């Protein structure tokens, strides 16, 4: 009987074309054995650096993935539960596109040397990101980052911070 990791690799080949065909990125595919059943968790994200994934898109993708998995049930070896979701706020920032999606968000960074930083995300390139820390913009190489998590904020970023990072301050009439 194949291990969940082996099943995951095989299912990746089956599901990746469906996900990319929907204009999405396959962020994670996790297969876990629970007794005789398997749980197949598919985490997708928008290929666009600024957009999220709507519930309608998730539902449509879930139906398509389920139909395809039914065709390849032999890979799973029995019954399964399918979960299709988008990444949550607690997803670690591990790829440049994750950092681009977190533009102007507050992040807590644990550095490879054990130090910690809290700052606001600026422009993100392929090798580094601009981070506003204590009022100064700092360039941070991804290689220096051990872990980075977006922090939940209940208000918009301060205008001065947005401007320092090259963002535009846009307010609705209700916010003025």
MODELLER restraints for C-alpha pairs under 7 A, 6 or more apart:
rsr = mdl.restraints
at = mdl.atoms
rsr.add(forms.Gaussian(group=physical.xy_distance, feature=features.Distance(at['CA:4:A'], at['CA:31:A']), mean=5.36, stdev=0.5))
rsr.add(forms.Gaussian(group=physical.xy_distance, feature=features.Distance(at['CA:4:A'], at['CA:32:A']), mean=5.71, stdev=0.5))
rsr.add(forms.Gaussian(group=physical.xy_distance, feature=features.Distance(at['CA:4:A'], at['CA:33:A']), mean=6.43, stdev=0.5))
rsr.add(forms.Gaussian(group=physical.xy_distance, feature=features.Distance(at['CA:5:A'], at['CA:31:A']), mean=6.85, stdev=0.5))
rsr.add(forms.Gaussian(group=physical.xy_distance, feature=features.Distance(at['CA:7:A'], at['CA:75:A']), mean=6.38, stdev=0.5))
rsr.add(forms.Gaussian(group=physical.xy_distance, feature=features.Distance(at['CA:7:A'], at['CA:76:A']), mean=6.32, stdev=0.5))
rsr.add(forms.Gaussian(group=physical.xy_distance, feature=features.Distance(at['CA:8:A'], at['CA:29:A']), mean=6.60, stdev=0.5))
rsr.add(forms.Gaussian(group=physical.xy_distance, feature=features.Distance(at['CA:8:A'], at['CA:30:A']), mean=6.38, stdev=0.5))
rsr.add(forms.Gaussian(group=physical.xy_distance, feature=features.Distance(at['CA:8:A'], at['CA:31:A']), mean=5.54, stdev=0.5))
rsr.add(forms.Gaussian(group=physical.xy_distance, feature=features.Distance(at['CA:12:A'], at['CA:29:A']), mean=6.89, stdev=0.5))
rsr.add(forms.Gaussian(group=physical.xy_distance, feature=features.Distance(at['CA:15:A'], at['CA:65:A']), mean=6.54, stdev=0.5))
rsr.add(forms.Gaussian(group=physical.xy_distance, feature=features.Distance(at['CA:16:A'], at['CA:26:A']), mean=6.44, stdev=0.5))
rsr.add(forms.Gaussian(group=physical.xy_distance, feature=features.Distance(at['CA:19:A'], at['CA:25:A']), mean=6.39, stdev=0.5))
rsr.add(forms.Gaussian(group=physical.xy_distance, feature=features.Distance(at['CA:19:A'], at['CA:26:A']), mean=6.26, stdev=0.5))
rsr.add(forms.Gaussian(group=physical.xy_distance, feature=features.Distance(at['CA:23:A'], at['CA:47:A']), mean=6.40, stdev=0.5))
rsr.add(forms.Gaussian(group=physical.xy_distance, feature=features.Distance(at['CA:24:A'], at['CA:44:A']), mean=6.36, stdev=0.5))
rsr.add(forms.Gaussian(group=physical.xy_distance, feature=features.Distance(at['CA:24:A'], at['CA:45:A']), mean=5.66, stdev=0.5))
rsr.add(forms.Gaussian(group=physical.xy_distance, feature=features.Distance(at['CA:24:A'], at['CA:46:A']), mean=4.77, stdev=0.5))
rsr.add(forms.Gaussian(group=physical.xy_distance, feature=features.Distance(at['CA:24:A'], at['CA:47:A']), mean=5.10, stdev=0.5))
rsr.add(forms.Gaussian(group=physical.xy_distance, feature=features.Distance(at['CA:25:A'], at['CA:44:A']), mean=5.51, stdev=0.5))
rsr.add(forms.Gaussian(group=physical.xy_distance, feature=features.Distance(at['CA:25:A'], at['CA:45:A']), mean=5.19, stdev=0.5))
rsr.add(forms.Gaussian(group=physical.xy_distance, feature=features.Distance(at['CA:25:A'], at['CA:46:A']), mean=6.01, stdev=0.5))
rsr.add(forms.Gaussian(group=physical.xy_distance, feature=features.Distance(at['CA:25:A'], at['CA:47:A']), mean=5.55, stdev=0.5))
rsr.add(forms.Gaussian(group=physical.xy_distance, feature=features.Distance(at['CA:26:A'], at['CA:43:A']), mean=6.27, stdev=0.5))
rsr.add(forms.Gaussian(group=physical.xy_distance, feature=features.Distance(at['CA:26:A'], at['CA:44:A']), mean=4.74, stdev=0.5))
rsr.add(forms.Gaussian(group=physical.xy_distance, feature=features.Distance(at['CA:26:A'], at['CA:45:A']), mean=6.66, stdev=0.5))
rsr.add(forms.Gaussian(group=physical.xy_distance, feature=features.Distance(at['CA:27:A'], at['CA:43:A']), mean=5.36, stdev=0.5))
rsr.add(forms.Gaussian(group=physical.xy_distance, feature=features.Distance(at['CA:27:A'], at['CA:44:A']), mean=5.14, stdev=0.5))
rsr.add(forms.Gaussian(group=physical.xy_distance, feature=features.Distance(at['CA:27:A'], at['CA:45:A']), mean=6.34, stdev=0.5))
rsr.add(forms.Gaussian(group=physical.xy_distance, feature=features.Distance(at['CA:28:A'], at['CA:42:A']), mean=5.96, stdev=0.5))
rsr.add(forms.Gaussian(group=physical.xy_distance, feature=features.Distance(at['CA:28:A'], at['CA:43:A']), mean=4.93, stdev=0.5))
rsr.add(forms.Gaussian(group=physical.xy_distance, feature=features.Distance(at['CA:28:A'], at['CA:44:A']), mean=6.97, stdev=0.5))
rsr.add(forms.Gaussian(group=physical.xy_distance, feature=features.Distance(at['CA:29:A'], at['CA:41:A']), mean=5.74, stdev=0.5))
rsr.add(forms.Gaussian(group=physical.xy_distance, feature=features.Distance(at['CA:29:A'], at['CA:42:A']), mean=4.78, stdev=0.5))
rsr.add(forms.Gaussian(group=physical.xy_distance, feature=features.Distance(at['CA:29:A'], at['CA:43:A']), mean=6.34, stdev=0.5))
rsr.add(forms.Gaussian(group=physical.xy_distance, feature=features.Distance(at['CA:30:A'], at['CA:40:A']), mean=5.86, stdev=0.5))
rsr.add(forms.Gaussian(group=physical.xy_distance, feature=features.Distance(at['CA:30:A'], at['CA:41:A']), mean=5.06, stdev=0.5))
rsr.add(forms.Gaussian(group=physical.xy_distance, feature=features.Distance(at['CA:30:A'], at['CA:42:A']), mean=6.63, stdev=0.5))
rsr.add(forms.Gaussian(group=physical.xy_distance, feature=features.Distance(at['CA:31:A'], at['CA:38:A']), mean=6.62, stdev=0.5))
rsr.add(forms.Gaussian(group=physical.xy_distance, feature=features.Distance(at['CA:31:A'], at['CA:39:A']), mean=5.65, stdev=0.5))
rsr.add(forms.Gaussian(group=physical.xy_distance, feature=features.Distance(at['CA:31:A'], at['CA:40:A']), mean=4.64, stdev=0.5))
rsr.add(forms.Gaussian(group=physical.xy_distance, feature=features.Distance(at['CA:31:A'], at['CA:41:A']), mean=6.35, stdev=0.5))
rsr.add(forms.Gaussian(group=physical.xy_distance, feature=features.Distance(at['CA:32:A'], at['CA:38:A']), mean=5.47, stdev=0.5))
rsr.add(forms.Gaussian(group=physical.xy_distance, feature=features.Distance(at['CA:32:A'], at['CA:39:A']), mean=5.20, stdev=0.5))
rsr.add(forms.Gaussian(group=physical.xy_distance, feature=features.Distance(at['CA:32:A'], at['CA:40:A']), mean=6.70, stdev=0.5))
rsr.add(forms.Gaussian(group=physical.xy_distance, feature=features.Distance(at['CA:33:A'], at['CA:39:A']), mean=6.44, stdev=0.5))
rsr.add(forms.Gaussian(group=physical.xy_distance, feature=features.Distance(at['CA:37:A'], at['CA:78:A']), mean=6.57, stdev=0.5))
rsr.add(forms.Gaussian(group=physical.xy_distance, feature=features.Distance(at['CA:37:A'], at['CA:79:A']), mean=5.29, stdev=0.5))
rsr.add(forms.Gaussian(group=physical.xy_distance, feature=features.Distance(at['CA:37:A'], at['CA:80:A']), mean=5.22, stdev=0.5))
rsr.add(forms.Gaussian(group=physical.xy_distance, feature=features.Distance(at['CA:38:A'], at['CA:79:A']), mean=6.65, stdev=0.5))
rsr.add(forms.Gaussian(group=physical.xy_distance, feature=features.Distance(at['CA:38:A'], at['CA:80:A']), mean=4.55, stdev=0.5))
rsr.add(forms.Gaussian(group=physical.xy_distance, feature=features.Distance(at['CA:38:A'], at['CA:81:A']), mean=6.29, stdev=0.5))
rsr.add(forms.Gaussian(group=physical.xy_distance, feature=features.Distance(at['CA:39:A'], at['CA:80:A']), mean=5.52, stdev=0.5))
rsr.add(forms.Gaussian(group=physical.xy_distance, feature=features.Distance(at['CA:39:A'], at['CA:81:A']), mean=4.72, stdev=0.5))
rsr.add(forms.Gaussian(group=physical.xy_distance, feature=features.Distance(at['CA:39:A'], at['CA:82:A']), mean=6.03, stdev=0.5))
rsr.add(forms.Gaussian(group=physical.xy_distance, feature=features.Distance(at['CA:40:A'], at['CA:80:A']), mean=6.93, stdev=0.5))
rsr.add(forms.Gaussian(group=physical.xy_distance, feature=features.Distance(at['CA:40:A'], at['CA:81:A']), mean=6.07, stdev=0.5))
rsr.add(forms.Gaussian(group=physical.xy_distance, feature=features.Distance(at['CA:40:A'], at['CA:82:A']), mean=4.89, stdev=0.5))
rsr.add(forms.Gaussian(group=physical.xy_distance, feature=features.Distance(at['CA:40:A'], at['CA:83:A']), mean=6.14, stdev=0.5))
rsr.add(forms.Gaussian(group=physical.xy_distance, feature=features.Distance(at['CA:41:A'], at['CA:82:A']), mean=6.03, stdev=0.5))
rsr.add(forms.Gaussian(group=physical.xy_distance, feature=features.Distance(at['CA:41:A'], at['CA:83:A']), mean=4.67, stdev=0.5))
rsr.add(forms.Gaussian(group=physical.xy_distance, feature=features.Distance(at['CA:41:A'], at['CA:84:A']), mean=6.01, stdev=0.5))
rsr.add(forms.Gaussian(group=physical.xy_distance, feature=features.Distance(at['CA:42:A'], at['CA:83:A']), mean=6.05, stdev=0.5))
rsr.add(forms.Gaussian(group=physical.xy_distance, feature=features.Distance(at['CA:42:A'], at['CA:84:A']), mean=4.75, stdev=0.5))
rsr.add(forms.Gaussian(group=physical.xy_distance, feature=features.Distance(at['CA:42:A'], at['CA:85:A']), mean=6.31, stdev=0.5))
rsr.add(forms.Gaussian(group=physical.xy_distance, feature=features.Distance(at['CA:43:A'], at['CA:84:A']), mean=5.98, stdev=0.5))
rsr.add(forms.Gaussian(group=physical.xy_distance, feature=features.Distance(at['CA:43:A'], at['CA:85:A']), mean=5.01, stdev=0.5))
rsr.add(forms.Gaussian(group=physical.xy_distance, feature=features.Distance(at['CA:43:A'], at['CA:86:A']), mean=5.19, stdev=0.5))
rsr.add(forms.Gaussian(group=physical.xy_distance, feature=features.Distance(at['CA:43:A'], at['CA:87:A']), mean=6.19, stdev=0.5))
rsr.add(forms.Gaussian(group=physical.xy_distance, feature=features.Distance(at['CA:44:A'], at['CA:85:A']), mean=6.28, stdev=0.5))
rsr.add(forms.Gaussian(group=physical.xy_distance, feature=features.Distance(at['CA:44:A'], at['CA:86:A']), mean=5.02, stdev=0.5))
rsr.add(forms.Gaussian(group=physical.xy_distance, feature=features.Distance(at['CA:44:A'], at['CA:87:A']), mean=6.89, stdev=0.5))
rsr.add(forms.Gaussian(group=physical.xy_distance, feature=features.Distance(at['CA:45:A'], at['CA:52:A']), mean=6.79, stdev=0.5))
rsr.add(forms.Gaussian(group=physical.xy_distance, feature=features.Distance(at['CA:45:A'], at['CA:53:A']), mean=6.26, stdev=0.5))
rsr.add(forms.Gaussian(group=physical.xy_distance, feature=features.Distance(at['CA:45:A'], at['CA:86:A']), mean=5.67, stdev=0.5))
rsr.add(forms.Gaussian(group=physical.xy_distance, feature=features.Distance(at['CA:45:A'], at['CA:87:A']), mean=6.74, stdev=0.5))
rsr.add(forms.Gaussian(group=physical.xy_distance, feature=features.Distance(at['CA:46:A'], at['CA:52:A']), mean=5.65, stdev=0.5))
rsr.add(forms.Gaussian(group=physical.xy_distance, feature=features.Distance(at['CA:46:A'], at['CA:53:A']), mean=5.77, stdev=0.5))
rsr.add(forms.Gaussian(group=physical.xy_distance, feature=features.Distance(at['CA:49:A'], at['CA:97:A']), mean=6.19, stdev=0.5))
rsr.add(forms.Gaussian(group=physical.xy_distance, feature=features.Distance(at['CA:49:A'], at['CA:100:A']), mean=5.88, stdev=0.5))
rsr.add(forms.Gaussian(group=physical.xy_distance, feature=features.Distance(at['CA:49:A'], at['CA:101:A']), mean=5.17, stdev=0.5))
rsr.add(forms.Gaussian(group=physical.xy_distance, feature=features.Distance(at['CA:50:A'], at['CA:101:A']), mean=5.31, stdev=0.5))
rsr.add(forms.Gaussian(group=physical.xy_distance, feature=features.Distance(at['CA:53:A'], at['CA:86:A']), mean=6.64, stdev=0.5))
rsr.add(forms.Gaussian(group=physical.xy_distance, feature=features.Distance(at['CA:58:A'], at['CA:84:A']), mean=6.55, stdev=0.5))
rsr.add(forms.Gaussian(group=physical.xy_distance, feature=features.Distance(at['CA:58:A'], at['CA:85:A']), mean=6.54, stdev=0.5))
rsr.add(forms.Gaussian(group=physical.xy_distance, feature=features.Distance(at['CA:62:A'], at['CA:84:A']), mean=5.74, stdev=0.5))
rsr.add(forms.Gaussian(group=physical.xy_distance, feature=features.Distance(at['CA:89:A'], at['CA:150:A']), mean=6.55, stdev=0.5))
rsr.add(forms.Gaussian(group=physical.xy_distance, feature=features.Distance(at['CA:90:A'], at['CA:149:A']), mean=6.46, stdev=0.5))
rsr.add(forms.Gaussian(group=physical.xy_distance, feature=features.Distance(at['CA:90:A'], at['CA:150:A']), mean=6.82, stdev=0.5))
rsr.add(forms.Gaussian(group=physical.xy_distance, feature=features.Distance(at['CA:91:A'], at['CA:149:A']), mean=6.80, stdev=0.5))
rsr.add(forms.Gaussian(group=physical.xy_distance, feature=features.Distance(at['CA:92:A'], at['CA:147:A']), mean=6.67, stdev=0.5))
rsr.add(forms.Gaussian(group=physical.xy_distance, feature=features.Distance(at['CA:92:A'], at['CA:148:A']), mean=5.55, stdev=0.5))
rsr.add(forms.Gaussian(group=physical.xy_distance, feature=features.Distance(at['CA:92:A'], at['CA:149:A']), mean=5.03, stdev=0.5))
rsr.add(forms.Gaussian(group=physical.xy_distance, feature=features.Distance(at['CA:93:A'], at['CA:99:A']), mean=6.01, stdev=0.5))
rsr.add(forms.Gaussian(group=physical.xy_distance, feature=features.Distance(at['CA:93:A'], at['CA:148:A']), mean=5.34, stdev=0.5))
rsr.add(forms.Gaussian(group=physical.xy_distance, feature=features.Distance(at['CA:93:A'], at['CA:149:A']), mean=6.12, stdev=0.5))
rsr.add(forms.Gaussian(group=physical.xy_distance, feature=features.Distance(at['CA:96:A'], at['CA:124:A']), mean=6.52, stdev=0.5))
rsr.add(forms.Gaussian(group=physical.xy_distance, feature=features.Distance(at['CA:96:A'], at['CA:125:A']), mean=6.53, stdev=0.5))
rsr.add(forms.Gaussian(group=physical.xy_distance, feature=features.Distance(at['CA:96:A'], at['CA:126:A']), mean=5.65, stdev=0.5))
rsr.add(forms.Gaussian(group=physical.xy_distance, feature=features.Distance(at['CA:99:A'], at['CA:124:A']), mean=6.09, stdev=0.5))
rsr.add(forms.Gaussian(group=physical.xy_distance, feature=features.Distance(at['CA:100:A'], at['CA:123:A']), mean=6.92, stdev=0.5))
rsr.add(forms.Gaussian(group=physical.xy_distance, feature=features.Distance(at['CA:100:A'], at['CA:124:A']), mean=5.44, stdev=0.5))
rsr.add(forms.Gaussian(group=physical.xy_distance, feature=features.Distance(at['CA:102:A'], at['CA:121:A']), mean=6.48, stdev=0.5))
rsr.add(forms.Gaussian(group=physical.xy_distance, feature=features.Distance(at['CA:103:A'], at['CA:121:A']), mean=5.09, stdev=0.5))
rsr.add(forms.Gaussian(group=physical.xy_distance, feature=features.Distance(at['CA:103:A'], at['CA:122:A']), mean=5.57, stdev=0.5))
rsr.add(forms.Gaussian(group=physical.xy_distance, feature=features.Distance(at['CA:103:A'], at['CA:123:A']), mean=6.82, stdev=0.5))
rsr.add(forms.Gaussian(group=physical.xy_distance, feature=features.Distance(at['CA:104:A'], at['CA:120:A']), mean=5.59, stdev=0.5))
rsr.add(forms.Gaussian(group=physical.xy_distance, feature=features.Distance(at['CA:104:A'], at['CA:121:A']), mean=4.89, stdev=0.5))
rsr.add(forms.Gaussian(group=physical.xy_distance, feature=features.Distance(at['CA:104:A'], at['CA:122:A']), mean=5.88, stdev=0.5))
rsr.add(forms.Gaussian(group=physical.xy_distance, feature=features.Distance(at['CA:104:A'], at['CA:162:A']), mean=6.66, stdev=0.5))
rsr.add(forms.Gaussian(group=physical.xy_distance, feature=features.Distance(at['CA:105:A'], at['CA:120:A']), mean=5.46, stdev=0.5))
rsr.add(forms.Gaussian(group=physical.xy_distance, feature=features.Distance(at['CA:105:A'], at['CA:121:A']), mean=5.65, stdev=0.5))
rsr.add(forms.Gaussian(group=physical.xy_distance, feature=features.Distance(at['CA:105:A'], at['CA:150:A']), mean=6.69, stdev=0.5))
rsr.add(forms.Gaussian(group=physical.xy_distance, feature=features.Distance(at['CA:106:A'], at['CA:119:A']), mean=5.59, stdev=0.5))
rsr.add(forms.Gaussian(group=physical.xy_distance, feature=features.Distance(at['CA:106:A'], at['CA:120:A']), mean=4.37, stdev=0.5))
rsr.add(forms.Gaussian(group=physical.xy_distance, feature=features.Distance(at['CA:106:A'], at['CA:121:A']), mean=6.45, stdev=0.5))
rsr.add(forms.Gaussian(group=physical.xy_distance, feature=features.Distance(at['CA:106:A'], at['CA:150:A']), mean=5.88, stdev=0.5))
rsr.add(forms.Gaussian(group=physical.xy_distance, feature=features.Distance(at['CA:106:A'], at['CA:151:A']), mean=5.49, stdev=0.5))
rsr.add(forms.Gaussian(group=physical.xy_distance, feature=features.Distance(at['CA:107:A'], at['CA:118:A']), mean=5.67, stdev=0.5))
rsr.add(forms.Gaussian(group=physical.xy_distance, feature=features.Distance(at['CA:107:A'], at['CA:119:A']), mean=5.57, stdev=0.5))
rsr.add(forms.Gaussian(group=physical.xy_distance, feature=features.Distance(at['CA:107:A'], at['CA:120:A']), mean=6.08, stdev=0.5))
rsr.add(forms.Gaussian(group=physical.xy_distance, feature=features.Distance(at['CA:107:A'], at['CA:148:A']), mean=6.50, stdev=0.5))
rsr.add(forms.Gaussian(group=physical.xy_distance, feature=features.Distance(at['CA:107:A'], at['CA:149:A']), mean=5.43, stdev=0.5))
rsr.add(forms.Gaussian(group=physical.xy_distance, feature=features.Distance(at['CA:107:A'], at['CA:150:A']), mean=4.30, stdev=0.5))
rsr.add(forms.Gaussian(group=physical.xy_distance, feature=features.Distance(at['CA:107:A'], at['CA:151:A']), mean=5.29, stdev=0.5))
rsr.add(forms.Gaussian(group=physical.xy_distance, feature=features.Distance(at['CA:108:A'], at['CA:117:A']), mean=5.85, stdev=0.5))
rsr.add(forms.Gaussian(group=physical.xy_distance, feature=features.Distance(at['CA:108:A'], at['CA:118:A']), mean=4.46, stdev=0.5))
rsr.add(forms.Gaussian(group=physical.xy_distance, feature=features.Distance(at['CA:108:A'], at['CA:119:A']), mean=6.69, stdev=0.5))
rsr.add(forms.Gaussian(group=physical.xy_distance, feature=features.Distance(at['CA:108:A'], at['CA:148:A']), mean=5.62, stdev=0.5))
rsr.add(forms.Gaussian(group=physical.xy_distance, feature=features.Distance(at['CA:108:A'], at['CA:149:A']), mean=5.41, stdev=0.5))
rsr.add(forms.Gaussian(group=physical.xy_distance, feature=features.Distance(at['CA:108:A'], at['CA:150:A']), mean=6.43, stdev=0.5))
rsr.add(forms.Gaussian(group=physical.xy_distance, feature=features.Distance(at['CA:108:A'], at['CA:151:A']), mean=6.66, stdev=0.5))
rsr.add(forms.Gaussian(group=physical.xy_distance, feature=features.Distance(at['CA:109:A'], at['CA:116:A']), mean=5.58, stdev=0.5))
rsr.add(forms.Gaussian(group=physical.xy_distance, feature=features.Distance(at['CA:109:A'], at['CA:117:A']), mean=5.04, stdev=0.5))
rsr.add(forms.Gaussian(group=physical.xy_distance, feature=features.Distance(at['CA:109:A'], at['CA:118:A']), mean=6.08, stdev=0.5))
rsr.add(forms.Gaussian(group=physical.xy_distance, feature=features.Distance(at['CA:109:A'], at['CA:145:A']), mean=6.80, stdev=0.5))
rsr.add(forms.Gaussian(group=physical.xy_distance, feature=features.Distance(at['CA:109:A'], at['CA:147:A']), mean=5.78, stdev=0.5))
rsr.add(forms.Gaussian(group=physical.xy_distance, feature=features.Distance(at['CA:109:A'], at['CA:148:A']), mean=4.32, stdev=0.5))
rsr.add(forms.Gaussian(group=physical.xy_distance, feature=features.Distance(at['CA:109:A'], at['CA:149:A']), mean=6.61, stdev=0.5))
rsr.add(forms.Gaussian(group=physical.xy_distance, feature=features.Distance(at['CA:110:A'], at['CA:116:A']), mean=4.55, stdev=0.5))
rsr.add(forms.Gaussian(group=physical.xy_distance, feature=features.Distance(at['CA:110:A'], at['CA:117:A']), mean=6.54, stdev=0.5))
rsr.add(forms.Gaussian(group=physical.xy_distance, feature=features.Distance(at['CA:110:A'], at['CA:145:A']), mean=6.22, stdev=0.5))
rsr.add(forms.Gaussian(group=physical.xy_distance, feature=features.Distance(at['CA:110:A'], at['CA:146:A']), mean=5.55, stdev=0.5))
rsr.add(forms.Gaussian(group=physical.xy_distance, feature=features.Distance(at['CA:110:A'], at['CA:147:A']), mean=5.06, stdev=0.5))
rsr.add(forms.Gaussian(group=physical.xy_distance, feature=features.Distance(at['CA:110:A'], at['CA:148:A']), mean=6.21, stdev=0.5))
rsr.add(forms.Gaussian(group=physical.xy_distance, feature=features.Distance(at['CA:111:A'], at['CA:144:A']), mean=5.67, stdev=0.5))
rsr.add(forms.Gaussian(group=physical.xy_distance, feature=features.Distance(at['CA:111:A'], at['CA:145:A']), mean=4.57, stdev=0.5))
rsr.add(forms.Gaussian(group=physical.xy_distance, feature=features.Distance(at['CA:111:A'], at['CA:146:A']), mean=5.07, stdev=0.5))
rsr.add(forms.Gaussian(group=physical.xy_distance, feature=features.Distance(at['CA:111:A'], at['CA:147:A']), mean=6.85, stdev=0.5))
rsr.add(forms.Gaussian(group=physical.xy_distance, feature=features.Distance(at['CA:112:A'], at['CA:144:A']), mean=5.30, stdev=0.5))
rsr.add(forms.Gaussian(group=physical.xy_distance, feature=features.Distance(at['CA:112:A'], at['CA:145:A']), mean=5.38, stdev=0.5))
rsr.add(forms.Gaussian(group=physical.xy_distance, feature=features.Distance(at['CA:112:A'], at['CA:146:A']), mean=4.66, stdev=0.5))
rsr.add(forms.Gaussian(group=physical.xy_distance, feature=features.Distance(at['CA:118:A'], at['CA:133:A']), mean=6.46, stdev=0.5))
rsr.add(forms.Gaussian(group=physical.xy_distance, feature=features.Distance(at['CA:119:A'], at['CA:131:A']), mean=5.75, stdev=0.5))
rsr.add(forms.Gaussian(group=physical.xy_distance, feature=features.Distance(at['CA:119:A'], at['CA:132:A']), mean=5.10, stdev=0.5))
rsr.add(forms.Gaussian(group=physical.xy_distance, feature=features.Distance(at['CA:119:A'], at['CA:133:A']), mean=4.56, stdev=0.5))
rsr.add(forms.Gaussian(group=physical.xy_distance, feature=features.Distance(at['CA:120:A'], at['CA:131:A']), mean=5.48, stdev=0.5))
rsr.add(forms.Gaussian(group=physical.xy_distance, feature=features.Distance(at['CA:120:A'], at['CA:132:A']), mean=4.96, stdev=0.5))
rsr.add(forms.Gaussian(group=physical.xy_distance, feature=features.Distance(at['CA:120:A'], at['CA:133:A']), mean=6.85, stdev=0.5))
rsr.add(forms.Gaussian(group=physical.xy_distance, feature=features.Distance(at['CA:121:A'], at['CA:130:A']), mean=6.24, stdev=0.5))
rsr.add(forms.Gaussian(group=physical.xy_distance, feature=features.Distance(at['CA:121:A'], at['CA:131:A']), mean=4.85, stdev=0.5))
rsr.add(forms.Gaussian(group=physical.xy_distance, feature=features.Distance(at['CA:121:A'], at['CA:132:A']), mean=6.55, stdev=0.5))
rsr.add(forms.Gaussian(group=physical.xy_distance, feature=features.Distance(at['CA:122:A'], at['CA:129:A']), mean=6.63, stdev=0.5))
rsr.add(forms.Gaussian(group=physical.xy_distance, feature=features.Distance(at['CA:122:A'], at['CA:130:A']), mean=4.74, stdev=0.5))
rsr.add(forms.Gaussian(group=physical.xy_distance, feature=features.Distance(at['CA:122:A'], at['CA:131:A']), mean=5.53, stdev=0.5))
rsr.add(forms.Gaussian(group=physical.xy_distance, feature=features.Distance(at['CA:122:A'], at['CA:165:A']), mean=5.20, stdev=0.5))
rsr.add(forms.Gaussian(group=physical.xy_distance, feature=features.Distance(at['CA:123:A'], at['CA:129:A']), mean=5.93, stdev=0.5))
rsr.add(forms.Gaussian(group=physical.xy_distance, feature=features.Distance(at['CA:123:A'], at['CA:130:A']), mean=5.47, stdev=0.5))
rsr.add(forms.Gaussian(group=physical.xy_distance, feature=features.Distance(at['CA:124:A'], at['CA:130:A']), mean=6.30, stdev=0.5))
rsr.add(forms.Gaussian(group=physical.xy_distance, feature=features.Distance(at['CA:127:A'], at['CA:141:A']), mean=5.88, stdev=0.5))
rsr.add(forms.Gaussian(group=physical.xy_distance, feature=features.Distance(at['CA:127:A'], at['CA:142:A']), mean=5.95, stdev=0.5))
rsr.add(forms.Gaussian(group=physical.xy_distance, feature=features.Distance(at['CA:128:A'], at['CA:139:A']), mean=6.57, stdev=0.5))
rsr.add(forms.Gaussian(group=physical.xy_distance, feature=features.Distance(at['CA:128:A'], at['CA:140:A']), mean=5.37, stdev=0.5))
rsr.add(forms.Gaussian(group=physical.xy_distance, feature=features.Distance(at['CA:128:A'], at['CA:141:A']), mean=4.07, stdev=0.5))
rsr.add(forms.Gaussian(group=physical.xy_distance, feature=features.Distance(at['CA:128:A'], at['CA:142:A']), mean=5.31, stdev=0.5))
rsr.add(forms.Gaussian(group=physical.xy_distance, feature=features.Distance(at['CA:129:A'], at['CA:139:A']), mean=5.77, stdev=0.5))
rsr.add(forms.Gaussian(group=physical.xy_distance, feature=features.Distance(at['CA:129:A'], at['CA:140:A']), mean=5.33, stdev=0.5))
rsr.add(forms.Gaussian(group=physical.xy_distance, feature=features.Distance(at['CA:129:A'], at['CA:141:A']), mean=6.45, stdev=0.5))
rsr.add(forms.Gaussian(group=physical.xy_distance, feature=features.Distance(at['CA:130:A'], at['CA:137:A']), mean=6.30, stdev=0.5))
rsr.add(forms.Gaussian(group=physical.xy_distance, feature=features.Distance(at['CA:130:A'], at['CA:138:A']), mean=5.60, stdev=0.5))
rsr.add(forms.Gaussian(group=physical.xy_distance, feature=features.Distance(at['CA:130:A'], at['CA:139:A']), mean=4.63, stdev=0.5))
rsr.add(forms.Gaussian(group=physical.xy_distance, feature=features.Distance(at['CA:130:A'], at['CA:140:A']), mean=6.22, stdev=0.5))
rsr.add(forms.Gaussian(group=physical.xy_distance, feature=features.Distance(at['CA:131:A'], at['CA:137:A']), mean=5.50, stdev=0.5))
rsr.add(forms.Gaussian(group=physical.xy_distance, feature=features.Distance(at['CA:131:A'], at['CA:138:A']), mean=5.18, stdev=0.5))
rsr.add(forms.Gaussian(group=physical.xy_distance, feature=features.Distance(at['CA:131:A'], at['CA:139:A']), mean=6.23, stdev=0.5))
rsr.add(forms.Gaussian(group=physical.xy_distance, feature=features.Distance(at['CA:131:A'], at['CA:140:A']), mean=6.82, stdev=0.5))
rsr.add(forms.Gaussian(group=physical.xy_distance, feature=features.Distance(at['CA:132:A'], at['CA:138:A']), mean=6.10, stdev=0.5))
rsr.add(forms.Gaussian(group=physical.xy_distance, feature=features.Distance(at['CA:159:A'], at['CA:169:A']), mean=6.12, stdev=0.5))
rsr.add(forms.Gaussian(group=physical.xy_distance, feature=features.Distance(at['CA:162:A'], at['CA:168:A']), mean=6.68, stdev=0.5))
rsr.add(forms.Gaussian(group=physical.xy_distance, feature=features.Distance(at['CA:162:A'], at['CA:169:A']), mean=6.72, stdev=0.5))
